[in-house]
Amino acid sequence: MDDCCDALNVNNKKCATFTCGLKGFIPIGEKHFPDSVDASDGTIVKTDVIEGNANLANLMVGDYIESTTRSGTVGGMLLYYNRNCFITCAHVMLNEQSMISRKNNSIHSEDLRVFVKDANGQRIECWNAMRCDFETGSDTKPGIDVAIIEMNAHCKVNPNSMVLDAAKKHIVICS
């Protein structure tokens, strides 16, 4: 076993994990996984190979999502009450009756799960809607159509779709 983990212990060290379908089997013409890789901060980190499937979704603005009733896209990422979230339209999350009659249709009694698809097309549950606001507009008043979805551990922001604003110490999402 390597320095990242062994059969009985997990060490708290920086490690790059590779997943494979069948550990110990290397197809003809393929190379071994590397023992170490260069991290983005310039350090060299050990690697660990595990058998299985890492089922993560790397979310980007514009990615396709599904609710239990409709589909839509990711509108952007935000911190909402110190939780990692993304926004989409409320009409993606709510059924027609909930959008029309706001008084008797609490969003908390509905199934508001959100799903994305991984690189293999498998459906991954992101989490539930934390907030849905839908209100029709008029000629003098704009409408509201927004839902805030909390991201669970299976959903991450794609690191290639953001930049770190070092001067202001916050992340800027690029679309």
N, C-alpha and C positions, 0 to 999 in steps of 0.2 A: 504494500500500500504506500501511498505518497504522503506528503506533509499536510495536505488539506484535510483528509479524514481517513479513518481506518474503520474496521468492522465494528469497533466498540465505542469509538470516541469521535466527536466532531470538534475540530479546533477552530478558534476564532481568528482566522487568518484570511487575508485577501486571496481569492482563488477564482480561476476561470473554470466553469464547468461545461463540459461537452457531453451531449447525450447521443446515444447510438441505439439502433434497433437491437443489436445482438453483440454484447461485450465479448471480446476475445476472438472475434471473427473479422478478418480484414480481407475484403474482396481483392482479387488479383488486380494489380495495377494501382491500388489505392495506397496512400501513405498512412503511417501511424499518426495519431494525434500528437501534437507537440507536448513536451514535458513542461514547458513554460511559454508564456506569451508576454509581449510588451503591453502594459496597461496605458490608458490615455494620459495618466499623470507622469509617465516616463519610467515607472518602476517595472520590474520584471516579476510576474506572479506565476506560481505553480498552477498546473492544470489538474483537473480531476475528471475522469470519464465515468459516467453512470449509464446503466442500461435503462432505457425507458423513453418517454416522450415528454419534453418540456412543453406544456400546453399554455403558452402565454400569448396574449394579444398585444402587439405594439401599436398603440393608437396614434393616429394622425388626424389632423383636421380634414374633414371630407370623407373619412372612412364610413363604410356602410355599417349600419346597426339595425337590429330588429328588436321590437318589443313583443309582447305576447299578442298584440293586435295588429301592429303596422310596422313599417320600416322607415328609416330616415338616414341621416348622416350626423357625424360628430361635428359640432359647431365650433368648439374650442375647449381649452382646458382652463381650470381655475382652482384656487383654494377656497372652499366654502366652509366656514366654521372650522378652519384648520384641517379640512379633509380634502384629499385629492379627488377632484370631480371633473366631469366634462358636461357641456351643455348640448342640448338638442332642442327640437321644437316640441311643445307640449302635445300638439296633435299627433305626434308619433307615439306618445305614451297613453293618452286618454281615449276612451271610447267616445262615440258621438254624444251619448246621453250625459256623460260627465262634463263635456265641453259646453253643452247647452244649459244644463241646470247645475249651477255651482253649489246651491244650498244643500241639497240632499244627497250628493254624491261625493263623499269624502274620498280623496285619493288614497287614504290609508287603508281602505277596505278593498282596494283593487290589487290585482297582480300586476305590479309595475316593474317586472324584471326586464333587463336589457341584455342582449346577446350580441357578440361580435363573432367573426369567423377568423380562425388562425390561418397560417400559410397553407395548411392542408385542407382548408374548407370545413374544419370541425367547428361546431358551435360552442362558444365559451360564454358562460354567464358572467357579466361584468358586475352587476349588483342591482340595486333597486333605485328608483327615482326618490330623491330626497325632497324635491319640491317641483310642482307643476303649476304654472300660471297660464291660464288661457282666458282672454277677454277680447271680444270683438271690438273693432274700432269703428270710427265714424268719419265723416268729412272733417270734423274739427278735433278729433281725438284719436291718437294712434292705438292700434291693438297690441295685445301682449300674447306671445306664443312661445314660451320658454320652459324647459324642464332641466333640472340639475340632477345628474346621475353620479352617485358616489362610485369610485373605482375600487374594486377589491384587489387582492394580491395577484390575481391572474391577469389584470389589465395594467399596463404600464404605458407611459407616454414614450413614443418612439424618440430615442435620443437624437436621431438624425433630423427631427422636425423642430428642434428648439436650439436656442443659443443662450448662453449665460451672459447676462449683462453684468460684468465684473464691477463696474463703477456703482451700480445701484443694488447689486447683490440679489437680483431676481432673474427669473427665467422668462424669456420672450419666446412665445410659440410662433413658428413660421408655418405658413400654409403654402 
